[in-house]
Amino acid sequence: MELNGKAVIITGASSGIGAATARHLAARGAKLALFARREAEMQSLAEAIRQDGGEALVVPGDVTRSADVQRLMRETLAAFGRLDALVNNAGMGGGLNLCDTRDDLLWRVLEVNVLGCALCAKYAMPHLPPGGVIVNIGSVAGEVATVGMYAASKFAARGFNDALRREVKGRGIRVVLVAPGFIRTEMTAGLRYRMPGPEIVARAIEQAIRSPRRKIVVPWWYRPLMYLGKIPLIADAILGNPKTQARYRDRDSVKKLSA
Ligand SMILES: NC(=O)c1ccc[n+]([C@@H]2O[C@H](COP(=O)([O-])OP(=O)(O)OC[C@H]3O[C@@H](n4cnc5c(N)ncnc54)[C@H](OP(=O)(O)O)[C@@H]3O)[C@@H](O)[C@H]2O)c1
């Protein structure tokens, strides 16, 4: 799909990958509807896009609230008269290990990372034309499990993506999974590894909309690692986090945490 003049919704547009994608697609002529909870961040992003000659609409809201998602669709159609692509990017981390994670966060990560994609796809669907595209942002953690509920949510997002692709192909709508490895954003602010910035994912999302395919893993070098990680012995040896394991060795502290 050519991007110039097309209307694209980006969820989770107030920071990180979503904000970088908004800047990237706007520079290529797309009209953008920016959706997330933090309105001020999206307003300054939209202002910067407009100053560069682009078009951007800000719709504050929560992906887990059906009424907010329906309002997003109404306001996008009222502003642009069309909807060509949806980027389901809003997401959150889910705690580093089960015992230290509050119960409400266990629910919330599933709601945001899975239900959020489903609600946005459901209400975008009637407005997408044949050739329209839905991009779901999964994760390498949705291919090879890393940390508990986050990985579970991204496995579920991948399952949702694949089932949706099969469900809507008769309408000519393309569904693409973009699975990033570690990317430098607010979500990974506490990690000290070297990692690329969010622009690399923005370029993959552009590619996903221009010439849809089943899945794009980004950066590319996670692809061989991902296949290695599907061999259980290798995955268990590499991905067992020593800090977490040390925590579980101390039985009393785990009892206290789960109480
Ligand atoms: N960074 C990585 O290493 C990495 C790797 C693989 C996959 N991903 C995925 O990439 C996506 C973007 O994450 P990021 O790295 O760019 O992190 P980020 O900077 O923390 O961005 C997360 C975005 O999601 C929005 N969001 C969270 N909860 C929301 C809700 N209930 N309703 C609406 N918007 C919500 C946030 O906006 P508000 O707080 O303003 O609502 C924010 O704009 C996520 O799906 C994440 O799982 C990231």
The ligand as an SDF file (V2000), in Angstrom:
LIG
                    3D

 48 52  0  0  0  0  0  0  0  0999 V2000
   10.9450   -1.9890   23.9060 N   0  0  0  0  0  0  0  0  0  0  0  0
   11.1270   -3.2840   23.6580 C   0  0  0  0  0  0  0  0  0  0  0  0
   12.2040   -3.8560   23.8970 O   0  0  0  0  0  0  0  0  0  0  0  0
   10.0160   -4.0740   23.0190 C   0  0  0  0  0  0  0  0  0  0  0  0
   10.3460   -5.3590   22.5170 C   0  0  0  0  0  0  0  0  0  0  0  0
    9.3340   -6.1130   21.9350 C   0  0  0  0  0  0  0  0  0  0  0  0
    8.0520   -5.6090   21.8370 C   0  0  0  0  0  0  0  0  0  0  0  0
    7.7590   -4.3650   22.3360 N   0  0  0  0  0  0  0  0  0  0  0  0
    6.3810   -3.9000   22.2140 C   0  0  0  0  0  0  0  0  0  0  0  0
    6.3540   -2.6530   21.5530 O   0  0  0  0  0  0  0  0  0  0  0  0
    5.1730   -1.9440   21.9490 C   0  0  0  0  0  0  0  0  0  0  0  0
    5.5330   -0.5090   22.3150 C   0  0  0  0  0  0  0  0  0  0  0  0
    6.3490   -0.5040   23.4730 O   0  0  0  0  0  0  0  0  0  0  0  0
    7.5510    0.5090   23.6910 P   0  0  0  0  0  0  0  0  0  0  0  0
    8.7850   -0.3000   23.8100 O   0  0  0  0  0  0  0  0  0  0  0  0
    7.4870    1.6020   22.7020 O   0  0  0  0  0  0  0  0  0  0  0  0
    7.2270    1.0060   25.1700 O   0  0  0  0  0  0  0  0  0  0  0  0
    6.6730    2.3990   25.7470 P   0  0  0  0  0  0  0  0  0  0  0  0
    7.5500    3.5200   25.3320 O   0  0  0  0  0  0  0  0  0  0  0  0
    6.4530    2.1470   27.1810 O   0  0  0  0  0  0  0  0  0  0  0  0
    5.2720    2.5810   24.9840 O   0  0  0  0  0  0  0  0  0  0  0  0
    4.1150    1.9180   25.3600 C   0  0  0  0  0  0  0  0  0  0  0  0
    2.9530    2.6880   24.7690 C   0  0  0  0  0  0  0  0  0  0  0  0
    1.7320    1.9850   25.0280 O   0  0  0  0  0  0  0  0  0  0  0  0
    0.8060    2.9020   25.5680 C   0  0  0  0  0  0  0  0  0  0  0  0
   -0.1510    2.2350   26.4380 N   0  0  0  0  0  0  0  0  0  0  0  0
    0.1020    1.4690   27.5260 C   0  0  0  0  0  0  0  0  0  0  0  0
   -1.0470    1.0700   28.1010 N   0  0  0  0  0  0  0  0  0  0  0  0
   -2.0470    1.6070   27.3500 C   0  0  0  0  0  0  0  0  0  0  0  0
   -3.4630    1.5620   27.4400 C   0  0  0  0  0  0  0  0  0  0  0  0
   -4.0890    0.8850   28.4060 N   0  0  0  0  0  0  0  0  0  0  0  0
   -4.1920    2.2330   26.5080 N   0  0  0  0  0  0  0  0  0  0  0  0
   -3.5660    2.9370   25.5270 C   0  0  0  0  0  0  0  0  0  0  0  0
   -2.2380    2.9970   25.3850 N   0  0  0  0  0  0  0  0  0  0  0  0
   -1.4920    2.3480   26.2970 C   0  0  0  0  0  0  0  0  0  0  0  0
    1.6420    3.9290   26.3150 C   0  0  0  0  0  0  0  0  0  0  0  0
    0.9460    5.1750   26.3990 O   0  0  0  0  0  0  0  0  0  0  0  0
    0.1800    5.7640   27.6750 P   0  0  0  0  0  0  0  0  0  0  0  0
    0.9510    5.3760   28.8900 O   0  0  0  0  0  0  0  0  0  0  0  0
    0.1840    7.2410   27.3820 O   0  0  0  0  0  0  0  0  0  0  0  0
   -1.1950    5.1750   27.6100 O   0  0  0  0  0  0  0  0  0  0  0  0
    2.8270    4.0830   25.3680 C   0  0  0  0  0  0  0  0  0  0  0  0
    2.5190    4.9990   24.3610 O   0  0  0  0  0  0  0  0  0  0  0  0
    4.5600   -2.7430   23.0930 C   0  0  0  0  0  0  0  0  0  0  0  0
    3.4960   -3.5320   22.5830 O   0  0  0  0  0  0  0  0  0  0  0  0
    5.7030   -3.6230   23.5410 C   0  0  0  0  0  0  0  0  0  0  0  0
    5.2660   -4.7990   24.1670 O   0  0  0  0  0  0  0  0  0  0  0  0
    8.7150   -3.5860   22.9210 C   0  0  0  0  0  0  0  0  0  0  0  0
  1  2  1  0
  2  3  2  0
  2  4  1  0
  4  5  1  0
  4 48  2  0
  5  6  2  0
  6  7  1  0
  7  8  2  0
  8  9  1  0
  8 48  1  0
  9 10  1  0
  9 46  1  0
 10 11  1  0
 11 12  1  0
 11 44  1  0
 12 13  1  0
 13 14  1  0
 14 15  2  0
 14 16  1  0
 14 17  1  0
 17 18  1  0
 18 19  2  0
 18 20  1  0
 18 21  1  0
 21 22  1  0
 22 23  1  0
 23 24  1  0
 23 42  1  0
 24 25  1  0
 25 26  1  0
 25 36  1  0
 26 27  1  0
 26 35  1  0
 27 28  2  0
 28 29  1  0
 29 30  1  0
 29 35  2  0
 30 31  1  0
 30 32  2  0
 32 33  1  0
 33 34  2  0
 34 35  1  0
 36 37  1  0
 36 42  1  0
 37 38  1  0
 38 39  2  0
 38 40  1  0
 38 41  1  0
 42 43  1  0
 44 45  1  0
 44 46  1  0
 46 47  1  0
M  CHG  2   8   1  16  -1
M  END
$$$$
